[in-house]
Amino acid sequence: MTLALLLTACGKGGKPEEAKAVAKPTAPLLLAPEDLRQVGQSGLIGAPVITGAIQPARRADLRAEVAAVVLQVAKDNGERVRTGDLIIRLDPTSIRDALTSAEEALRAAQQSFEQTERVLARQRTLNQQGMISMQGLEDAEVRRNAAQSELAAAKARAVTARQQVSRTEVRAPFDGIVSERKISVGDTVQVGRELVKVIDPNSMRFEGQVSADRLGELKLGQAVSFRINGFGDTQFQGKLARIDAAANATTRQVELAAEFSDKSKAPQVAGLYAEGRVESADRKALVLAEGSVQRQGDNAFVWQVVGNQLKKVAVTLGDRDDRRGELVILSGLALGDVVLRSPTGALVDGAPVQRVAAGAGAASAVPAAAASK
């Protein structure tokens, strides 16, 4: 029968090569993993939106406790510090002079107290022998008590002076990183001026605000999905660790914090803007990125990969998540179904497909025959 067809084709002026081309089967579409997407499930559609920043749970604003001139800045922004490491040294000259004066005053007070103690002991002996009156003994006791009080005050002044000297050296309160240095060598600082900030990069968390109207939907331990500025479309996961008990009187928003589920993936930079949503089991729905859905009038469909075939599947759409660019799939697909990520070109329902290694696919599902030319 094949020979008869070829003879008929030749008799009509055709060529055998053309007959072979007609009989050739359709070439499969080459699809790499990056050309495909799975139908997922999300509880984020319509969920409360959280906006805020990545901040460390452990942070310290180190301020000047004495008025002095900055002599040394041992650590700069971004440098790591260990507990007790020197960060800033202030000029201790005037404070050391005050310490010297306080120690001299303490020494004098100690000597005065010891002398009054000896006098009181002699007065007691004389009183027992009847050589002085009781009034003389009481006067000696008053002088001893006064000297004792002065000694206690001198000791307190000396302790304070020593503390002031120690405060001229600003040291790290815990292991961390210097995040913000606000002074330089030669600056004159007053008591209370902020000198430097130290943060613990291993304690990063998502601190944000949520509208007080959605507070009833939140509870500790709920899963939070969020994105961080500077990390593209990477989704970070966490759990609600804190919900403040009071809303801001001006913005009517409530402060909250979410811990990273995997702290090793947390950014090491504080202050990055982040935005996320609180997941809820009550809102679980099938979702698919908008780029995988095609429309024809009021109808919507996707190109599903079933085995080694491409199948055109009609779907019913629900709500759209403007922030994530996802659509709720009400019907037509199931969780885990595989569809084309960005269908383009002339696709045919029932066309064969062939999966290839990453990077070897055709983003627009180009037939293998065309790719080989």
C-alpha positions as CSV (number, residue, x, y, z in Angstrom):
1,M,0.0,0.0,0.0
2,T,2.9,2.3,0.7
3,L,4.3,1.7,-2.8
4,A,0.9,2.5,-4.3
5,L,0.7,5.8,-2.5
6,L,4.2,6.7,-3.7
7,L,3.3,5.8,-7.3
8,T,0.1,7.8,-7.1
9,A,2.0,10.8,-5.7
10,C,4.6,10.5,-8.5
11,G,1.8,10.3,-11.1
12,K,0.4,13.6,-9.8
13,G,3.7,15.3,-10.1
14,G,4.6,15.0,-6.4
15,K,7.9,14.0,-4.9
16,P,8.5,11.0,-2.7
17,E,10.2,13.2,-0.1
18,E,7.0,15.2,0.3
19,A,5.0,12.0,1.0
20,K,7.6,11.0,3.7
21,A,7.2,14.4,5.3
22,V,3.5,14.0,5.5
23,A,3.8,10.7,7.2
24,K,6.3,11.9,9.8
25,P,4.9,12.0,13.4
26,T,4.6,15.3,15.3
27,A,7.8,16.1,17.2
28,P,7.5,16.4,21.0
29,L,7.7,19.7,22.9
30,L,10.9,20.1,24.9
31,L,10.2,21.1,28.5
32,A,12.8,21.8,31.1
33,P,12.0,22.1,34.9
34,E,12.1,25.9,34.6
35,D,9.3,25.7,32.0
36,L,6.9,24.1,34.5
37,R,5.1,25.0,37.7
38,Q,3.1,23.1,40.2
39,V,-0.3,24.0,41.6
40,G,0.3,25.1,45.2
41,Q,-1.8,25.7,48.3
42,S,-1.9,28.9,50.3
43,G,-3.6,30.4,53.3
44,L,-2.4,33.9,52.4
45,I,-5.2,35.0,50.2
46,G,-7.1,37.8,52.0
47,A,-4.8,37.3,55.1
48,P,-3.8,40.2,57.4
49,V,-0.9,42.1,55.8
50,I,2.2,42.9,58.0
51,T,4.6,45.6,57.0
52,G,7.8,46.3,58.9
53,A,11.5,45.6,58.9
54,I,14.1,43.0,59.9
55,Q,15.5,43.9,63.3
56,P,17.6,42.1,65.9
57,A,16.0,41.0,69.1
58,R,19.3,41.7,71.0
59,R,20.5,45.2,70.4
60,A,22.1,47.8,72.6
61,D,22.4,51.6,72.3
62,L,25.6,52.5,74.2
63,R,25.6,56.0,75.5
64,A,28.1,58.2,77.3
65,E,27.9,57.9,81.1
66,V,30.5,60.6,81.7
67,A,31.3,63.9,80.0
68,A,34.7,63.6,78.2
69,V,36.7,63.8,75.0
70,V,36.8,60.7,72.7
71,L,40.4,59.4,72.7
72,Q,40.0,56.1,70.7
73,V,37.5,54.3,68.5
74,A,38.6,50.7,68.5
75,K,35.8,49.2,66.4
76,D,34.1,50.5,63.3
77,N,30.7,49.8,61.6
78,G,30.4,46.2,60.6
79,E,33.2,44.9,62.8
80,R,32.5,41.9,65.1
81,V,32.9,42.2,68.8
82,R,33.1,39.8,71.7
83,T,31.6,40.4,75.2
84,G,33.9,42.9,77.0
85,D,35.8,44.0,73.9
86,L,36.8,47.7,74.0
87,I,34.9,49.8,71.5
88,I,35.4,53.4,72.6
89,R,37.8,55.0,75.1
90,L,37.1,58.5,76.5
91,D,39.7,60.8,78.1
92,P,39.9,59.8,81.8
93,T,42.3,62.6,83.0
94,S,39.8,64.8,84.9
95,I,38.0,61.7,86.3
96,R,41.3,60.1,87.5
97,D,42.1,63.4,89.3
98,A,38.7,63.1,91.0
99,L,39.4,59.5,91.9
100,T,42.8,60.5,93.4
101,S,41.1,63.2,95.5
102,A,38.4,60.8,96.7
103,E,41.0,58.2,97.7
104,E,42.9,60.8,99.6
105,A,39.7,61.9,101.4
106,L,39.0,58.2,102.2
107,R,42.5,57.8,103.7
108,A,42.0,60.9,105.8
109,A,38.6,59.8,107.0
110,Q,40.0,56.4,107.9
111,Q,42.7,57.9,110.0
112,S,40.3,60.3,111.7
113,F,38.0,57.4,112.5
114,E,40.8,55.3,113.9
115,Q,41.9,58.2,116.1
116,T,38.4,58.8,117.5
117,E,38.2,55.1,118.2
118,R,41.4,55.2,120.3
119,V,40.2,58.4,122.1
120,L,36.9,56.7,122.9
121,A,38.7,53.6,124.3
122,R,40.8,55.8,126.6
123,Q,37.7,57.8,127.7
124,R,35.9,54.5,128.6
125,T,38.9,53.4,130.7
126,L,39.1,56.8,132.5
127,N,35.3,56.8,133.1
128,Q,35.5,53.4,134.7
129,Q,38.2,54.7,137.0
130,G,36.1,57.7,137.9
131,M,38.5,60.2,136.4
132,I,36.1,61.7,133.8
133,S,32.4,62.4,133.9
134,M,29.8,60.6,131.8
135,Q,29.4,63.7,129.7
136,G,33.0,63.5,128.5
137,L,32.5,59.8,127.5
138,E,29.4,60.7,125.5
139,D,31.2,63.5,123.7
140,A,33.9,61.1,122.7
141,E,31.2,58.7,121.3
142,V,29.6,61.5,119.3
143,R,33.0,62.4,117.7
144,R,33.6,58.7,116.9
145,N,30.1,58.3,115.3
146,A,30.7,61.5,113.2
147,A,34.0,60.1,112.0
148,Q,32.4,56.8,111.2
149,S,29.8,58.5,109.1
150,E,32.4,60.6,107.3
151,L,34.4,57.4,106.6
152,A,31.3,55.7,105.1
153,A,30.7,58.8,102.9
154,A,34.3,58.9,101.8
155,K,34.1,55.2,100.8
156,A,31.0,55.8,98.7
157,R,32.7,58.8,96.9
158,A,35.7,56.6,96.2
159,V,33.6,53.8,94.7
160,T,31.7,56.3,92.6
161,A,35.0,57.8,91.3
162,R,36.3,54.3,90.4
163,Q,33.0,53.6,88.5
164,Q,33.4,56.9,86.6
165,V,36.9,55.9,85.5
166,S,35.6,52.5,84.3
167,R,32.9,54.3,82.4
168,T,35.5,56.0,80.2
169,E,35.9,52.6,78.5
170,V,32.8,51.6,76.5
171,R,32.8,47.8,76.0
172,A,30.6,45.3,74.1
173,P,27.7,44.0,76.3
174,F,27.5,40.8,74.2
175,D,28.9,39.0,71.1
176,G,27.7,40.9,68.1
177,I,28.4,43.5,65.4
178,V,28.9,47.3,65.6
179,S,26.0,48.5,63.5
180,E,26.1,52.3,63.9
181,R,29.0,54.5,65.2
182,K,28.0,58.1,65.9
183,I,31.2,59.7,67.2
184,S,34.8,60.1,66.1
185,V,38.1,60.7,67.8
186,G,38.3,64.3,69.2
187,D,34.5,64.6,69.8
188,T,33.4,66.0,73.1
189,V,30.5,64.0,74.5
190,Q,28.0,64.8,77.2
191,V,26.3,62.4,79.5
192,G,23.5,60.6,77.7
193,R,24.8,61.1,74.1
194,E,24.5,58.0,71.9
195,L,27.9,56.6,71.0
196,V,27.5,53.3,69.2
197,K,24.9,50.5,68.5
198,V,25.7,46.9,68.9
199,I,23.4,44.2,67.5
200,D,23.4,40.4,67.6
201,P,23.0,39.2,64.0
202,N,21.9,35.8,65.1
203,S,18.8,37.2,66.7
204,M,17.2,38.7,63.6
205,R,13.4,38.7,63.4
206,F,10.6,40.3,61.4
207,E,9.1,43.2,63.4
208,G,6.1,44.9,61.8
209,Q,2.7,46.3,62.2
210,V,-0.8,45.0,61.4
211,S,-4.1,46.8,61.3
212,A,-5.9,46.6,64.6
213,D,-9.1,45.6,62.6
214,R,-7.4,42.3,61.9
215,L,-6.2,41.6,65.4
216,G,-8.9,39.0,66.0
217,E,-7.4,36.8,63.3
218,L,-4.0,36.6,64.9
219,K,-2.6,34.3,67.6
220,L,0.9,33.4,68.8
221,G,2.5,30.6,66.8
222,Q,0.7,31.3,63.5
223,A,2.8,30.8,60.4
224,V,4.0,34.0,58.6
225,S,5.2,34.2,55.0
226,F,7.1,37.3,54.0
227,R,9.5,38.9,51.5
228,I,12.5,41.0,52.3
229,N,13.7,44.0,50.2
230,G,16.9,43.0,48.5
231,F,16.1,39.3,48.3
232,G,13.9,39.3,45.2
233,D,10.9,36.9,45.3
234,T,12.5,34.7,48.0
235,Q,9.8,33.7,50.5
236,F,10.9,33.5,54.1
237,Q,8.9,31.6,56.7
238,G,8.4,32.4,60.4
239,K,6.0,32.2,63.3
240,L,4.4,34.9,65.4
241,A,6.4,35.3,68.6
242,R,4.9,38.5,70.0
243,I,1.8,40.6,69.7
244,D,1.7,43.9,71.6
245,A,-1.1,44.5,74.0
246,A,-1.8,48.0,72.8
247,A,-2.4,49.6,69.4
248,N,-0.8,52.9,68.3
249,A,-3.2,55.7,69.1
250,T,-2.4,57.5,65.8
251,T,-2.1,54.8,63.2
252,R,-4.3,52.2,64.9
253,Q,-1.8,49.5,64.2
254,V,-0.5,46.8,66.5
255,E,3.2,45.9,66.8
256,L,4.2,42.3,66.5
257,A,7.3,40.2,65.9
258,A,7.8,36.9,63.9
259,E,10.8,34.6,64.5
260,F,12.5,33.0,61.4
261,S,11.7,29.3,61.1
262,D,15.2,28.8,59.8
263,K,17.5,31.3,61.5
264,S,20.4,30.3,59.3
265,K,18.6,31.9,56.4
266,A,17.9,35.2,58.2
267,P,19.7,38.3,56.7
268,Q,22.6,39.6,58.7
269,V,21.6,43.2,58.0
270,A,19.2,45.1,60.2
271,G,16.6,47.5,59.0
272,L,15.6,45.8,55.7
273,Y,12.0,46.5,54.7
274,A,9.8,43.4,54.7
275,E,6.2,42.7,54.0
276,G,4.3,39.5,54.6
277,R,1.0,37.8,55.6
278,V,-0.2,35.6,58.4
279,E,-1.3,32.2,57.1
280,S,-4.5,30.6,58.3
281,A,-5.7,27.0,57.9
282,D,-9.3,28.4,57.5
283,R,-8.3,30.2,54.2
284,K,-6.4,27.3,52.6
285,A,-6.9,27.4,48.8
286,L,-5.3,26.2,45.6
287,V,-3.3,28.9,44.0
288,L,-1.4,29.4,40.7
289,A,0.8,32.2,39.4
290,E,-1.1,34.5,37.1
291,G,1.4,34.0,34.3
292,S,0.4,30.3,33.9
293,V,-3.3,31.2,33.2
294,Q,-4.5,32.2,29.7
295,R,-7.9,33.7,28.9
296,Q,-10.3,33.7,26.0
297,G,-13.1,36.1,26.8
298,D,-14.7,35.1,30.0
299,N,-13.1,31.7,30.0
300,A,-9.7,30.8,31.5
301,F,-7.5,27.8,30.9
302,V,-4.1,26.4,31.6
303,W,-1.8,23.9,29.8
304,Q,-1.4,20.9,32.0
305,V,1.4,18.3,31.5
306,V,-0.2,14.9,32.0
307,G,2.4,12.1,31.5
308,N,3.9,12.8,28.1
309,Q,1.1,14.8,26.8
310,L,0.0,18.5,26.9
311,K,-3.6,19.0,27.9
312,K,-5.7,22.2,27.7
313,V,-7.7,22.4,31.0
314,A,-10.4,24.9,31.7
315,V,-10.3,26.4,35.2
316,T,-12.5,28.5,37.4
317,L,-10.8,31.4,39.0
318,G,-11.4,33.0,42.4
319,D,-9.8,35.9,44.2
320,R,-6.5,37.5,43.1
321,D,-3.6,38.3,45.4
322,D,-2.2,41.6,44.0
323,R,0.9,41.4,46.1
324,R,2.0,37.9,45.1
325,G,0.4,37.8,41.6
326,E,-1.4,34.6,42.4
327,L,-5.0,33.4,41.5
328,V,-7.2,31.1,43.5
329,I,-8.2,28.0,41.5
330,L,-11.7,27.0,42.4
331,S,-12.0,24.1,40.0
332,G,-10.2,22.3,37.1
333,L,-6.9,21.5,38.9
334,A,-5.7,19.6,41.9
335,L,-2.8,20.2,44.4
336,G,0.5,19.2,42.8
337,D,-0.7,19.3,39.1
338,V,2.1,20.4,36.7
339,V,1.4,23.2,34.2
340,L,3.4,25.3,31.8
341,R,5.0,28.3,33.6
342,S,4.5,30.8,30.8
343,P,2.6,29.3,27.9
344,T,3.2,31.1,24.6
345,G,3.0,30.3,20.9
346,A,0.7,27.9,19.1
347,L,0.1,25.0,21.5
348,V,-2.0,22.0,20.6
349,D,-4.2,20.0,23.0
350,G,-2.8,16.5,23.2
351,A,0.6,17.4,21.8
352,P,3.4,15.1,23.0
353,V,6.0,16.5,25.4
354,Q,9.5,15.5,26.4
355,R,11.2,16.5,29.6
356,V,14.8,17.5,29.4
357,A,17.5,18.6,31.9
358,A,17.5,22.1,33.4
359,G,18.6,24.8,31.0
360,A,17.9,22.6,27.9
361,G,14.2,23.3,27.5
362,A,12.4,25.8,25.4
363,A,10.6,28.5,27.4
364,S,7.9,28.7,24.7
365,A,7.6,24.9,24.2
366,V,9.5,24.8,20.9
367,P,9.1,21.4,19.1
368,A,12.2,19.2,19.1
369,A,12.4,19.1,15.4
370,A,12.5,22.9,15.2
371,A,15.1,23.1,17.9
372,S,17.3,20.7,16.0
373,K,17.4,22.8,12.9
